[in-house]
């Protein structure tokens, strides 16, 4: 016989991403709608049913009851490396897709797993890189080396000298599909001559670009363990690549506060608020450091009296630092309040070391 299964008929566990209203009869796990499509696209497609709408065989109900998410997690996540990025519901599709495939399809984290390619200490291959000046994406050869602690790229496949040598201790990597205009878009941010430099990459293979991402994190973890031998994995993991706290447009005026307000793209990376003329600019036009409130930092709604606000937007923000004040405007009050929430969370949190330390412990 068949059963119409409701959520109180089965021992639901919380899904990683969202409400688990679907079930994989092949694996015995409960999943969300977004993940159900990924499971159906396995090389050997999983049998997926709706918890609320599908009819279930007795044997399927029994199988789900005997397994469930906790049992599956103990099996399929038995040995997830510290460096491997586990996405949340806020992350982009490519990260969620490759996490699910690595776990359930490629069995990368089971007890008897094979050595992972991320841990080989080196990686080499082509990636599409956006040109700094012309904006065109062209193939570049990238080489990641754990021994040298570097990521290099070459303009030609047979070139002997790299176009750039990037030290892994200055790298941040974050997926930016909307900004880059490709579902596999990856932004690499690093220090070049004491300035923040952005490069924008993608690969047509979602697995390839996520493999690069986790390989970079693996090399970073190796570097950290050498640099800080007494630190635990729990302390080191947050020092790997990170997502930006917030990005978006605001208007900004200059230091004399008599210039016109100009629209700029802002990126909040921990305590550094960087601004760019365009989201895909290679270098920031400037940045604002957000220190602790006890050191004279504050962020508040509104602009000082008599400010000549000739911009398009009227929802003002004033950031006060020990040296000067910075004035911004947002398009909507919702955006204004969201920026202020992030600013004040940072300003109200003590920071043990100066922001120039990329991996403060």
C-alpha positions in Angstrom: 0.0 0.0 0.0 0.9 3.7 -0.4 1.0 6.3 2.3 0.4 10.0 2.2 3.3 11.2 4.4 3.0 14.4 6.5 5.8 16.0 8.4 4.7 14.4 11.7 4.9 10.9 10.2 8.7 10.9 9.8 11.6 11.8 12.2 12.7 15.0 10.4 16.1 16.4 11.1 17.1 20.0 10.2 18.4 20.3 6.7 21.6 22.3 6.2 20.0 24.8 3.9 16.2 25.2 4.5 13.0 23.4 5.6 13.4 19.8 4.7 10.1 19.0 2.9 11.6 16.4 0.5 13.1 13.0 1.1 15.7 11.0 -0.8 14.5 7.4 -0.7 18.0 6.4 -2.0 20.0 7.9 0.9 17.4 8.1 3.6 17.8 11.8 4.2 15.4 14.8 4.3 16.3 17.7 2.1 15.0 21.1 1.0 13.4 21.9 -2.4 16.7 23.5 -3.7 18.7 20.5 -2.8 16.2 18.0 -4.2 17.0 19.2 -7.7 20.7 18.6 -7.1 20.0 15.0 -5.8 18.0 14.3 -9.0 20.9 15.4 -11.1 23.4 12.9 -9.7 25.1 10.6 -12.2 22.9 7.9 -10.8 19.8 10.0 -10.0 18.4 9.7 -6.5 14.8 8.8 -5.9 13.3 12.0 -4.4 9.8 12.4 -3.0 7.8 15.2 -1.4 7.2 14.7 2.3 3.8 16.3 2.0 2.5 15.5 -1.4 3.9 12.2 -2.5 2.7 8.7 -1.7 5.2 6.4 0.0 5.7 2.6 0.0 5.9 0.9 3.4 9.5 0.0 2.7 10.4 3.6 1.9 8.9 4.8 5.2 10.8 2.2 7.1 14.0 3.0 5.3 13.7 6.7 6.1 12.8 5.9 9.8 15.9 3.7 10.1 18.2 6.3 8.6 17.6 10.0 8.6 19.9 13.0 8.5 21.9 12.3 11.7 22.8 8.8 10.6 23.7 10.0 7.1 25.8 12.8 8.6 27.8 10.3 10.7 28.5 8.3 7.5 28.9 10.9 4.8 30.6 13.6 6.9 32.8 11.3 8.9 36.0 13.0 7.8 35.4 16.5 6.5 38.7 18.4 6.4 38.9 21.6 8.4 39.6 23.6 5.3 36.7 22.3 3.3 34.0 25.0 3.0 30.6 23.8 4.2 28.0 26.2 2.7 24.9 27.5 4.3 21.6 28.5 2.8 23.0 32.0 2.2 25.7 30.7 -0.2 25.6 30.5 -4.0 24.3 27.5 -5.9 27.6 26.2 -7.1 29.0 25.8 -3.5 25.8 24.0 -2.3 25.8 21.8 -5.4 29.4 20.7 -5.1 29.2 20.2 -1.4 26.2 17.8 -1.9 28.0 16.0 -4.8 31.3 15.7 -2.9 29.4 14.3 0.1 26.9 11.9 -1.4 28.1 11.2 -5.0 31.9 11.3 -4.8 32.0 10.0 -1.1 34.9 12.3 -0.3 34.3 12.4 3.4 33.6 8.8 4.4 35.7 6.9 6.8 37.4 4.9 4.0 37.8 7.9 1.7 40.6 8.2 -0.8 43.2 11.0 -0.5 41.7 14.3 -1.5 43.1 16.3 -4.4 42.9 19.5 -2.4 45.7 18.1 -0.2 48.2 17.4 -2.9 50.0 20.7 -2.1 49.9 21.9 -5.7 47.4 22.7 -8.4 47.7 23.9 -11.9 45.2 24.6 -14.7 43.4 27.2 -16.8 41.0 29.8 -15.4 39.2 32.6 -17.2 40.4 35.9 -15.8 38.9 39.3 -16.4 41.4 41.9 -17.8 42.0 44.9 -15.5 41.7 47.5 -18.3 39.6 46.0 -21.1 37.2 43.9 -19.0 37.6 40.9 -21.3 37.8 37.4 -19.9 40.8 35.5 -21.2 42.4 32.1 -20.4 45.2 32.3 -17.9 47.3 29.5 -16.4 47.2 29.4 -12.6 49.6 27.5 -10.3 49.0 27.1 -6.6 52.0 25.9 -4.5 51.9 24.9 -0.9 55.7 24.7 -0.7 56.1 28.2 -2.0 53.0 29.5 -0.3 51.9 31.3 -3.5 49.3 31.5 -6.2 50.8 32.5 -9.6 49.2 33.2 -13.0 50.7 33.3 -16.4 49.4 35.1 -19.5 50.4 32.2 -21.8 50.4 28.5 -21.2 54.1 28.2 -22.1 55.2 31.3 -20.3 58.1 30.8 -17.8 57.7 34.1 -15.9 54.4 34.7 -14.0 52.4 37.8 -14.5 51.7 37.9 -10.8 52.8 36.1 -7.7 50.3 36.2 -4.9 51.2 35.2 -1.3 48.5 32.9 0.2 48.7 34.7 3.5 47.2 37.8 1.8 44.5 36.0 -0.2 40.7 36.1 0.3 38.5 34.2 -2.1 34.7 34.5 -2.3 32.1 33.4 -4.9 30.5 36.4 -6.7 28.3 35.0 -9.4 26.0 38.0 -9.8 28.8 40.5 -9.7 31.0 38.6 -12.2 28.0 37.6 -14.4 28.8 33.9 -14.3 27.4 31.2 -12.0 30.9 30.0 -11.3 32.4 33.4 -10.7 35.2 33.6 -8.1 36.7 36.9 -6.7 40.3 36.7 -5.4 41.4 39.6 -3.2 44.9 40.1 -2.1 47.5 42.7 -1.1 49.8 44.2 -3.8 52.2 46.9 -2.8 50.1 47.5 0.3 47.0 48.0 -1.8 44.0 45.7 -2.1 43.9 44.1 -5.5 40.9 42.2 -6.9 40.9 39.7 -9.8 37.8 38.1 -11.1 37.8 34.5 -12.4 35.5 31.7 -13.5 35.6 28.2 -15.0 32.9 26.6 -17.1 33.2 23.5 -14.7 31.5 24.1 -11.4 33.5 21.3 -9.9 36.8 22.8 -11.1 36.2 26.3 -9.7 35.1 24.9 -6.3 38.1 22.6 -6.3 40.3 25.6 -6.8 38.6 27.4 -3.9 39.0 24.5 -1.5 42.6 23.9 -2.6 43.4 27.6 -1.8 41.9 27.0 1.7 43.9 23.8 2.2 47.2 25.7 1.4 46.2 28.5 3.7 45.5 26.1 6.5 48.9 24.5 6.0 50.5 28.0 6.1 48.7 28.8 9.3 49.7 25.6 11.1 53.3 26.4 10.3 53.0 30.0 11.3 51.0 29.3 14.5 52.0 25.8 15.6 50.2 26.1 19.0 46.8 27.2 17.5 43.9 24.7 17.3 41.8 24.0 14.2 38.9 25.8 15.8 41.1 28.9 16.1 42.5 28.6 12.6 39.4 27.8 10.6 37.9 31.4 10.8 41.2 32.8 9.5 40.7 31.1 6.1 38.8 32.7 3.2 35.7 34.6 4.3 32.6 36.1 2.7 32.3 39.9 2.7 29.9 41.1 5.4 28.0 43.3 2.9 28.4 44.9 -0.5 26.3 47.4 -2.4 26.0 51.0 -3.6 26.1 54.1 -1.5 26.8 57.7 -2.3 29.9 59.4 -0.8 31.3 62.9 -0.5 35.0 63.9 -0.1 37.0 64.9 2.9 36.0 68.6 2.7 32.4 67.5 2.6 31.7 70.3 0.1 32.1 68.1 -3.0 29.1 66.5 -4.6 28.0 63.1 -3.5 29.1 60.4 -5.9 27.8 56.9 -6.3 30.3 54.2 -5.3 30.4 50.5 -4.9 31.2 49.5 -1.3 32.6 46.3 0.2 32.7 45.7 3.9 35.4 43.1 4.6 35.6 42.7 8.3 36.7 46.1 9.6 37.7 47.5 6.2 35.1 49.5 4.3 36.4 49.7 0.7 34.9 51.8 -2.0 35.2 51.4 -5.8 33.9 53.4 -8.8 32.7 50.1 -10.3 32.1 46.7 -8.7 34.6 45.0 -11.0 37.4 47.5 -10.4 40.9 46.0 -9.7 41.8 48.5 -7.0 39.8 50.3 -4.4 39.6 54.1 -4.6 39.9 54.2 -0.8 38.9 52.6 2.4 37.7 53.3 5.9 38.9 51.4 9.0 36.2 50.7 11.6 37.7 50.5 15.0 36.1 50.0 18.5 33.9 52.7 20.0 36.2 53.2 22.9 38.8 54.4 20.4 36.5 57.1 19.0 34.6 55.3 16.2 30.9 55.6 15.7 28.2 55.2 13.0 24.9 56.9 13.1 21.9 57.7 10.9 21.7 61.2 9.3 24.2 63.8 8.1 25.6 66.8 10.1 23.5 70.0 10.0 24.0 72.2 7.0 25.5 69.4 4.9 25.1 70.2 1.2 23.5 67.0 0.1 23.2 67.3 -3.7 23.1 63.5 -4.3 20.2 61.5 -5.5 19.7 59.6 -2.2 18.7 61.1 1.1 19.1 58.4 3.7 22.4 59.6 5.3 25.0 57.8 7.4 27.8 59.4 9.3 30.9 57.4 10.3 33.1 59.1 12.9 36.7 58.1 13.3 39.5 59.7 15.4 40.8 61.5 12.3 37.7 62.6 10.5 34.1 61.9 9.6 32.8 60.2 6.5 29.4 60.9 5.0 27.3 58.5 2.9 23.8 58.3 1.6 21.7 55.2 0.8 18.9 54.7 -1.7 16.4 53.4 0.8 16.0 53.5 4.6 16.1 49.7 4.6 19.6 49.8 3.1 20.6 52.6 5.5 19.6 50.5 8.5 21.3 47.4 7.2 24.6 49.2 6.7 24.3 50.7 10.1 23.6 47.3 11.7 26.9 45.9 10.2 28.9 49.0 11.1 27.8 49.1 14.7 28.2 45.4 15.2 31.9 45.9 14.3 32.3 49.1 16.3 30.8 47.5 19.4 33.1 44.5 19.2 36.6 44.6 20.5 39.3 43.8 18.1 42.5 42.3 19.5 44.9 43.4 16.8 45.1 46.0 14.0 43.3 45.2 10.8 46.5 44.9 8.8 47.0 41.5 10.4 45.1 39.2 7.9 44.9 36.3 10.3 44.8 37.8 13.9 44.8 35.1 16.6 
